[in-house]
Amino acid sequence: MERDVLSEINQNNMSRYQWFVILICICLNIIDGFDVMVMAFTAPSVSAEWSLSGAQIGLLLSSGLFGMAAGSIFLAPLADKIGRRLLILVCLAIAGLSMLACAFVQSHSMLAALRFITGIGVGGILASSNVLASEYANARWRSLAVSLMSTGYGIGATLGGVLSLALIEHLGWRSIFLAGGITTLAMLLISVWLLPESLDYLLVKKPKQALERINATLYRMNFNALQVLPDYSQNDAKNNGDFSKLFAGQQGFQTLCLWFSFFLVMFGFYFVMSWTPKILISMGMSPQQGVSTGILISIGGIFGAAIIGLLASRMKIFYALSLFLGLTSACIFLFVAVSAQVSVALLVGLLLGTLINGCVAGLYSISPTIYDAGIRSRGVGYAIGFGRIGAIFSPTVAGIFLDKGVAPATLYAYYGIVFILAIFLILILGNAFYKNKKEPNYSLKTAP
């Protein structure tokens, strides 16, 4: 009988190399967090230089998210055809070069266009690295591995905020984009050297030199080498990777639940992350205090992603995520109530960041588990892309409401309700997933 390598990975303990690959994915997500959130921290300075309205600032904040949606929907599915590694390298180049260009723009419209291009690269990286981390983890630690990868976003966003405080006053907001571009291109060189290809991809798609590449990776993971490639036969292979496969049978209901869960959570998440510093400043905080609160929310995200991952190793991830969603909603209401007291607002901001980033990490942990290897990047990419649609609308809608005189406290209350709605979708998705849970949609042919 031929070996089932994927089952061996699921059942065996995690090797140091597997954790190393997940560490690389964390670093990729650090780049993503920095590149995405840098606009939120530079928005006050950009707005002051070009005298922008709330709607124009919302456009700048949304343009990168719109690009992320495009990258997740149109680029990420290519990873199922060309491999996770190659797509990540291409997307790093796109993100790095466009970030450098942002440092030299002379108008907000050109900055918005370049933020869109950066978002395309970030969207491809995010979906592919999420899948890669999931595929290198075993069954027990998969949720923790993907959640740990999500901590990178909080780390990157925090670094963006710290650099903003340190550099903008002396070198201007353009220096932040310059630093981000250089860092992203440096990560490209590191990934060329160290980032491996997905074993799931190599085993199922069998590209050139697949056996040699698989054995090189298995050696690093302390697994015995393969003599021949296992013959994985995928069911419905003719339609493998097609968009329609995401909606085949019971898969379709789970896909829709996942998509709308992403939409709601991202809608709320990007309002909190993008608008909080500026809104707090308008409510009486100094610019330094507003940015500091935004940084604390990002720092909280580092802990939140790790906490929900550990929680998921002891209880079903769907229930852990529902708990985080409920607490996030309560914390949003509390955050507005204490915003007048700076010291208390900072502490609540840290708690809010912990919870809201944990919600996103929980979604990232769920999404790879409901799709088979042949359509995993496509499924995850489309789910993230659909979530980005909510992220796109969120800052712009907030900007329009604020321009119309809606009180910040009322606006935060609206967004708090969004997380309550997401709880129902996650519980429905969890029920459907466990009810229809089955083995991956491929079988290992045995030798005659």
N, C-alpha and C positions, 0 to 999 in steps of 0.2 A: 504494500500500500504506500502511495506517495505521501510525503509529509504535508501537513496542513500548517504552514508557517504562521499564518495569521492567527490561528487558534493557539499556537504555542506562545505567541506574543501576548495574547489576551490572558492566558492562564499562568504564565511565569512571572517571577518577580521582576521589577524594573531594574535594568542595568544602569551603570553610571552614564553610559553613552546615550541611552534614551533620555535621561534627565538633562544631559548636555544639549541634545537637540531641542528639547523644550526650552532650555535657557536661551538658545539662539532665537527661538520664536518670541520669547519675552523681549529680547533686544529689538526685534523687528517691530514689536508693538510699542516699544518706547519711542521709536522713530515716528510711528503713526500718531501717538498721543501728542508728541511735540508739534508735528506738522499740522495737525488738525486744530489744536487748541491755541496755537500761537496767535491766531486772528482774534480770539476772545481777549487776550491780554494786551494786544497792540491796538485794539479798536478805539479806546479813548484817545490815544495819540494820533492815530490815523484820522479820526473824526475831527480833532482839533486842527490838524494841518489843512484839511480840505473842506472844513465846515459842512459836514455831512448831516443829513436828517436821520431820524430813527429808521425810516424805511431803507435808506441807502446803506446804513450800517447793517441792517438785517440782511440785505442782499449780499454784502461782503461775507457775513457769517454763513449764509446759506450756500454760496457758490462752491465752497470747498465740499460741503455735504452733498450737493448735487453731483459733483464730480465723483465722490465716493460711491454714490448710487450707480452711476454709469460704469465705474470700474468694477463694482461687485456684480452687476448684471451682465455686462458685455465682455469684460476681461477675465474675471474669475472662472467662468465655465471652461475657458481654454485650458485650464490646468488639468482637466480630465483628459485632454488630448495631447498636450505637449509636456505635461509634468508640472508638479507644484514648484520645483526648484527654479526652472527656467522662467516661469511666469513671475515669480517673486523677484528675480534678478532684473527682468525688464521693467517691472513696476518701480523698483528702487531707483533705477536710472531716470524714469519719468518724474518721480516725485522730487528727486534731488536737484535735477536741472531746473525744474520749474520753481522750486523754492529759491534757488539762487537768483533767478530772473525777477522774483518778487522784490528783491532788494533794490532794483533799479527802475521801478515803474514811476510814472509821473502823473497818473490819474487813477481814480478809484475804479473806473471801468476796466482798465488794463489789469489792475490788481485782482479784480473779480474774475477775469478771464484766466489769469494764471493760477488763482486759487482753485478754479474748476479743474485745470490740468493736474495740479498737485493731488486733488481729490481722486482723480482717476487712478493714479498710481497707488495712493493709500488704500483705496477700495480693493484693488487687486491683491495687495499685500495682506490686508486684514483677513480676507476670506481664505486665502491659500495658507497662510501661517496658522490660522485657526484649525483648518483641516489637518495640516501636517502635525501639529501638536497632538491632536486627537488620535491620529493613526500611529504615532510612536509610543503612545501610552498603553498600558495594559487595561483590562476591564475594570479592575478595582480603582485605579488612580486616574482614570480618563477625565472625570469631571474636575478633579483637582488640577490636573495638568493644564487643561484648557483655561480654568479659572486663574491659575498662576500666570499663564500667558497674558491674560487680561490685566494683570497688575501692571504690566508694562505701559499700558495706556495712561494709568494714573501717574506712573513715574515720569513719563514723557511730558504729560501736561504740567506736572509740578516743576520739572526743569524749565519748561517754557515760562512759567510764572516767575520763577526765581531769576532767570536771565533777564526777563522783562524789567524787574525791579532794579537789577544791577546795571543793565546796559542802556535802557531807553533814555534815562536822564542824561547820560554822558555821550552816547553815540547815536541816539535816535532809534526809532522803531525799525528802520531798515536793517540794522545790525542783527536783529533777532532772526529775520528771514535768512540772512547770510550765514549765520551760525547753523541754522537748521539745514540749509542746503549742503553745507560742507559735511555735517554729521551724517546726513543721509547717504551721500556718496561714499563716505568712509565705511558705512555699514554695507554698501554694495560690494566693496572690495573684500570685506570680511566674509560675506555670504558666498562669494565666488570661491573662497578658500575652504570654508568650513560647512556650509549648508548642504546636507545630503538630500537625495531624492526620496520620495515616499515609497516605502516597501509595498504598500497596497497598490500604488500605481504601477510599479515595476512588475509585480506578480500578475496583475490582471491585464495590463496593456501590452507587456512584453516588448518594449522598444529594443533597439540595437544594444548589444552587450548587456542585456538585462541580467543574465545569470552572474556575470562577473561583478556587476554593481551590487546585486543582492548579496552575494557572498562577502564582498568587502564590508558591507554594512552589518551582516550577521556576525562576522568576526569581531567587529567592534562591540557588538551587543553580547558577546560570549555565547553565541549559538553555533551549532555545527553547520558546516557548509552544505549546500545542496549539490547533488551530482547532476541533476537535471531540473529544469523548470517544472514545477507542479502545473498540471493542466486544470486551471480554474475555468470552468464553463459557466458563464453567466446566463441566467434565465432571461428570456426576451432580449437576447444579445443583439438582435437585428435593430432594435429601437434603443439600445443602450446610449445614454447620454442625451436623448431627445428631451425637449421641454415637456412633451406629453407624458413622459415617464414619471415626472413629479406628481402627476395627478392620476396615476393608474390605481384603480381599486381604492382601498382604505388609505393609501398614501396621499391621495388628493385632499382628504379632510384634514390630515395632520399638517400638510403643507400650508393650507389656508390658515389654520389656527396659528402656526408658527409665523407666517407672514404678518398677520394682524397683531400678534403679540409684539413682534419687532417694531411694527409701526407705532404702537402706543408707547412702548418703553422709550424708543428713540425720540419720539415727539416730546416727552417729558424730560428726558435726559439732556437733550441739547438746549432746551430752554434754560434749565438750571445752570449748565456749564457755560453757556455762551453769554447770557444776559446778567447773571448774578453780580459780577463786579460793577458793571455800569449802573444797574438798578440801585445797588447799595450806595453808590456814590451820589446818585440823584436823591436818595433818601436822607442824606446828611453825612455819610461817612467821607473821610478824606480819600483821595485816589489811592494812597498807599494802603489804607485799611480795606478798601474795596478789593484791590488786587490780592491782598493778603488772605482775605476770606476765600477768594477764588482758588488760591493756592492750597488752602486747608481742605477745601472740597476735593481737590485733586489728590492730595495726600491721603485723605480718607479712602479714596478709591483703591489705593494700593492694599490697604487692609481688607476692604470689603470683598474684593475679588478672591483673596486668599481664604477669608472666613467662609464664604459660601462654598468654596471648593472643599474645604475640610468638612463642612456640614454635609455636603453631598456624598461624602464617603461613609456617612453613618445613617443617612436617610435618603429617600428618593429626591432627586434633584428638583422635580416639579413642585414638591411640597416646600423644599427649602427656598425656592425662588418665590413662591406665593407668599411665604412669610416675609421675605425681604421687600416685596412689593407693598404689602400692607404697612410695614414699618416706614417705608419711604414716604408714602402718602401722609402719614401722621407727622413725620418729621418736617415735611414741606410746610404744613400749616403752622407748626411750632416755630419754624425758622423766621417766618414773617412776623410773628407775634413778638419775638425777642430782638428784632433787627435794630431797635433803638439803643440797645445795650451792647456795645461793641464786644466786650469780653465774652458775654454769653453767646452772642451771635457767632463768634469765632468757634466756640465749642460745638454749638449746634451745627455749624457749617461742616466741621470735621465729621460729625455723626452722619449728616446728610450725604456727604461724599462717600462715606463707608457704605451706606445702604444703597444709594442710587447706582454706584459703580458695581456693587454686588449683583444688582438686578441685570445689568448688561452682561456681566460675566456668566451669570446663570443661563441666559439665553444662548450665549456662545457655546456653553457646555452642552446644552440640549441639542442644538441644530445638527452637529455631525452624526449624532447617534441614530437619527431617524432615516438616514439615507445610506444606500449601499455604495461601495467604493467607486463604481463606475459613474455614478452621478453625484457623488458627494460634494465636489467643488461647485458643481452647478447648483445643487440644492441649497448649500450654505450661501453661495454668492447671491442667488436670487432672494433668499430670505433677508440677508443683510441689506441688499439693494432696496427691497421693499421697505425695510426699516428706515433707510436713508431718505425715502420720500417723506416720511414723518419728520425726520430731522431737518429736511429742507424747508418744509412749511413752518416748522416750529419757531425759529428765530424771526422769520419775516412776519408771521402772524403776531408775535409778541411786539415787534416794532410798530406795526400798524395800530395795535390796541393802545400802546403807550402814547403814540402820536395823537390818538383820539381822546386822551385824557383818562383812560382806565387806570385806576389806582393799582400800584404794584401788589398790594395785599390781595386784591381781588384777582389779579392775574395769576398769582401763585396758587390761589385756591382752585382756579380752573384746572391748572396743570396737576394739582394734587389728585383731582378726581380721575384723571387719565390713568394713574397707576392702580386705582381701585378697579377700573374696568379691565385692566390687564390681568388681574388675579383670576377672574372668571375664565378667560381664554386659556391661561396656563393650566388650570385645573382640568378643563375640558380636554386639552391636548394631552395631559398626562394620563387621563383615563383612557383615551383612545390609543395611546402608545402602548401602555401595558396590556390592554385588552388584545391588541393585534401584534404583540411582540413576537418576533420570529428570528430565525438565523439570517445572516446576510444573504442577499439574493444572488449567491453564486454557490456552486457546489464543486467539490474536489473529486475529480475522476480518479478511480483507483486503477492500479495496473492490473491487467488480466492475469 
